[in-house]
């Protein structure tokens, strides 16, 4: 049983505007459904990027060292980890639409709580809650993405992840604006919460009201007794991509401030270029997969991730590091959309459960990557810690070359 009873949402939230099949609905309505799903992805990404854009300031305000910051960052993925055993069950029981609404609102509220932190333990507690409710939001919104994809004949799921990345870019720009106006992190986070409330209030009616089938519940209950090894490996690949992505979210600003010595507001320049590249790559993901196939795109993406991280280490200057972070952004942009698409076509596990499994494993990358950077940086330096993490991209290329599912997927993806 979940710790919170979400059943009240069934009474207070109105039903979908139409009762007939979504596939028989007017095209204009389907486009509106797609826009609503994209905006929920956008809101989720905006919350996370807002937090990431103020990490250097919070680090300075609380007088944290690299290892101390790494320890604090552990709290966010630990919160996600605590939510994993129940988030999939809650989404299955009460519907991804309801949990998407409650999850995104809770995500924004927890973001605001981070601005109240005056001590390291308060920051850790806030990050735990931020990660906990972020996991609910992530599972529910991605499930909505799967349902929405099923309404269209052409691939669109890459554009949803592109919306998440675009939100990261917008969050970085807003972060620059907030720094220019000298607003505190608390004031900044309150503005972000207001934006999230607007997104939910104007789009929740268009979210798809659907629950997972009974067979998916059965599959979820028995997965760990008889796990699908292919999904586990897909989760590992996504893990490597998410670890690299999480490092850029949490440490790119610190890297530009302490290694590149970027002046003033330019400390967010590395994060901004990374997010621009990742957003662009995700909007191009469907096209690249159609033209070259998922296997080739993922192999090249892994090599590009490693190349970008090593370039940042070897050339620790403003312009080269901007280019290096753009390479990392483009490399990681393709990993999540392609892996989710391939996982959704798994023959042994229903799409909703497959997505939950891969997402749960991949988000452990946030548990390993960012904190590991802090501990390695304390032992050596922040610059060399990026070089060690660079092997994740190589792992992606090796695993994709080895798994046969990508060869079979070549003929399935349009």
N, C-alpha and C positions, 0 to 999 in steps of 0.2 A: 504493500500500500504506500502511495506517495505521502510525503509529510504534509502536503498542502492539498486541500480538496478544491479542485478547479471546476467542479460541476456547476457552480453558480454562473459560470460564463455562458452555459447553454440557455440560461434564462434572461440574461441582460443583453446579450449580443443578438442583433437581428439576423435572420436567415439571409441566404444569398438572394439577390434581386430577382433571379429567374428560377423557376422550378424545373424546366425542361433540361435535357442533357446539354452539358457545356458544348459538346461537339456540334450540336444543332443550333447553337446560339448565333447571333449576328456577329460578323467578323469584328465590328467596332467594339462589341462588348468583350470579345476575347482579347483584343488589343488592350482594353482597359484592365483586364485581369492580369495580363502580362506586365503592364506598367505598375500595377499595385505590387506584384511580386518583386519587381525590380527595385521599387522604392523601399520595400522592407529589407532587401539585401543592402541597399544604399544606407539605410538608417543604421543597420548593424555595423557596417564598415565605418560609418562616420563616428560612431561611439568609440570604436577601437582606435581609430586614427587620431581622434581628439586626445585620448589618453597618451598615445605614443608621442604626439607632438610636444607634450609638456613634461616628458620624463626628465630631460636635462634640468629643467627648472625645479622639479620636485626633488631631484637628486641633490641639487645645491641647497634648497630650502631646508632639507632634513640633514644636510651634512653627511651624506652617505658616500662610502668608498665603493670601488668596483665590486669587491666581494660582497659588501653589505647590500648593494643594489641587486646583485645577482640573487642573494638570499631572499630579498623582498619580492623579486619577480617570480620566485618559485611559487608564491601564494596563488597567483592567477591560475596556472595550470593545475595546481592541486585542487582548487575549487572546481575546475572542469572535471577533474578525475573523480571527485566525490559525486558529481551530478550524473556521470555516465551510467551507473547501474540503474538509475530510475528515470532518466530523461527520455529514453526510448519508449519505456512502458507508459509514461505519462502522455507522450505525444500520440502513441497508439490508442490509448484509452479515451482521451478527451479531444483528439483531433489536432492536426498541425495548425489549423486556422486559429483556434482558441489559444494555443500555447505560443504561437507566433506573436499574437497581440500582447498577451501578458508578458511574454519573454522580452520583447523589445522595450516595453515600458520599464520593466524591472532592470534591464541592462542600462538604460539611460539614468535611472535613479541611482543605481550603484556607481555609475561614473561620477555623478555629482558628489556622492559620499567620499570619493577619493580626494576631493578638494578640501575636505575638512581635516585631513590628516595633519597632525602636529607632531607625531612621534612615529618611529619606524613600525611599532606594533599596530598602530592604527592604520598605517598604509597597508600592512600585510593583511589585516582583517578586511579592509575594503577591497583589496585585490582578490581575496578569496571569494567574496560575494560577487564581485565582477565576473570572475571566471565561472562560478557556479551557475548564475543566471544566464551567462553568455553561452554555456553549453546547451541549455534548454532552447535558447533563441536560435542557435546555430542548427540544431537538429530539426526544429520545427520549420524554420524558414527554408532550409535546403529540401525538406520533404515537400513543401509548397512548390519549390522549383521543379521537382520531379513531376508532380501532378500537372503543373502548367505546361511543361515540356510535352506531356502526352496529348495536349490539346492541339498541338501544331505538328505539321508534317516535316518542317525543316528543323535542323538543330538550332536551339536557342539557349541552351543551358549555359553556354559559355558567356553569353551576354549578361546573365544574372551575376556570375562571378566578376564580370567586367564592371557591373554596377557597384559591387562591393569595393573593388579596387579604385574606381573613380571616386568613391566616397573617401578613400584614403587620401587621394590627391586634394580633394576639396577640404578635407580636414586639415591637411598641412597648410593650405592657403589661409584658412580661417585661423590656424595657429599663428601664422605670420602676422595677420591682422591684429590678433589679440595681443601679441608681443609689442606691436607698434603702438597700440593704445595702452600698453602697460597694465593690462587686466590680469588679475591673479588667476591661478588654475581653477579655483572655486567659481569665480565669475564666468570663466571660459566654459567650464563644464555645465553650468546652469543654462547657458545659451544653447549648448548642444542638446540638453534635455528638452528644452522648449521646442527645438526643431524636431526631435523624435516624436513628441506629443502631436505635433501638426501632421507628421507622416501617418501615424496610426489613425488619427481622427478622420483624415480625408481618404483613407484607402482600405480600412478594415472590412468594409462592406463588400469589397471585390475579391477578397481572399477566398480560395476554394474551400468549401465546407465538405470535407471528406475524411474518412477514417480508414486506417489500414484494414485489409481483409482479415478474416479469422485465420486463414492459413499463414498470414504473416506473423500473427501472434504466436502461433505454434512454432514457426521457424525461429522466432526470436528466443523462445523459451529453451529450445534444444540446441542452439548454435554452439554454445561453449562445451556441450557434451560431445558433439560431433562437428568440429569447426571445418569450414570450407577453406582449404589451404590456399586456394587462389586468392580469395578475398583477404586473407592474412597478408599475403605478399603484396597485394595492391595497397593495403594499409601501410606496409613498410615503405613502399615507394612514396606514398603521399606523406608519410612521416618525415622522410628526408626533405621533401619539398617544403613542408610546413615548418620544419626546424629552421631551414635557411630563411624562409619568409619571416618567421618570428624574430630571428636575430636582427634582420633589417628593421623591423618595427621598433624593437626595444633598444637597439644599440647604434643605429645609424646616426642619430643626433649626437650621442655621446662620442662616437668615433670622429665626427666632424668637429666637435668642440675640443677634444683632447688630443687627437692625433693630427688632424688637418689644421687645427688652430683657426677655424673659420671665425671671422669677426661677427659679433652681435647676432642679429636675426638669421644670418646665413648658416647657422648651425643646423637648421631644418632643411637646407638645400639638398643634402644627400638623401634624406627621407623623401623629399618632394620628387626628385628625379627618379628615384626607385619606384614610387607610386605611379608616376606618369607612364613609365615604361611598362609596369605590370598591368595597369589598366588598359593600355593600348594593346598589349599582347593578348589579353583575355578577350577583347572584342574581335581580335583577329584569329582566335583559337579555332573556331568552327571552320573558317576558310582554310587554315593551314592543314587541319586534319583531313578535310575533304581532298585537298590537293596532294599531300604527301603521305597521309596515313598516320595513325596515332603512334606507331612504333618509332618511325623516323623522327617525328616531332619531339617525342619524349627523350630519345637518345641525345639529340642535339641540345635540347633544353638542359639536360643534366650537365653536359660539357660546358654550356654557356654559364651556368650557375657557378661552377668551379673556376672558370676563367675570370669571371667578374670578381670573385672573392680574392683570388691570388693577385689580380691586377691592383686591387685596393691595398694589398700588403706591400707589393713591390714598388708602387708609385703613389706614396701617401701625400699627394698634392691635390689642390682643389679641383681643377678641371679633370685630370685623370681619374680621380675618385668619383666624380659625377658620372663619368662614362662607365666606370666599373660597376657602380650601383645600378645604372640603367641596364647593364648586361644581366646582373642578378635578377632584376625585376622582370625582364623579358623571359629569362629562363624559368623562373618559378610560376610565371603567369599561365603556362600551359599544363602544369602538373595536375592541379586539382580538377579543372573541368574535364580533362581527358580521363583521369582515373575514375571520377564519378560516373562518367558516361559508360566506360567499360564495365564498371561494377554493376551498373543498372541493367546491363545485358547478360548478367550471370544466369546460367540456365538452372542452377540448383537452388538459388535463394531469391525470393521476391525482391523487386527493386527497392522498396522502402526499407526493408531490413538490411539489404546489402549496403545501402547508403549509410545507415546508422553504424554498421560494423566498421566500414572504412573510415568514416568520419571520426569515430571514437579512437581508433588506433592512430590516425594521422594527427589528431590534436595533441597526442602525447609528445609530438615534436616540440610543442611549446614548453613542455615540461623539461625537455633535455636541452634544447638549443640556447635560449637566452641566459638561463642561470649558468650553464656550462661556460659561456663566454666570460661571465664575471669571475668564476673561479680560476679559469686559465689565465685571464688577464692579471689576476692578483699574483699568480705564480711567475708569469713571464711578462707579457705586456698585452694590451688590448689589440695591438696590430697583429701579433703572432697568433692570437686566439682565432682570428678570422681565417688564418691559413689552415688551422687544424679543422675547422668546420667546413672548409672547402671540399673535403673528401665526400661530403654528402651528395654533391652533384655527380661525382664519379659513381657512387653507389647506385644512383638512379639509372644512369646509362647502363651499368652492368646488369642490374635486375631486369630492366626492360628487354635487354638483348636475350636474357635467359628464359623469361616466361613465354610460354607458347600462346597464351591467351591474346597477346597483341598481334600475333600473326593471324589468328582467326578473326580478330576484330577488324583487320584491314578491309575485309569484304562486307562488313556490316554497317560501317559508318558512312553516311552519305557525304 
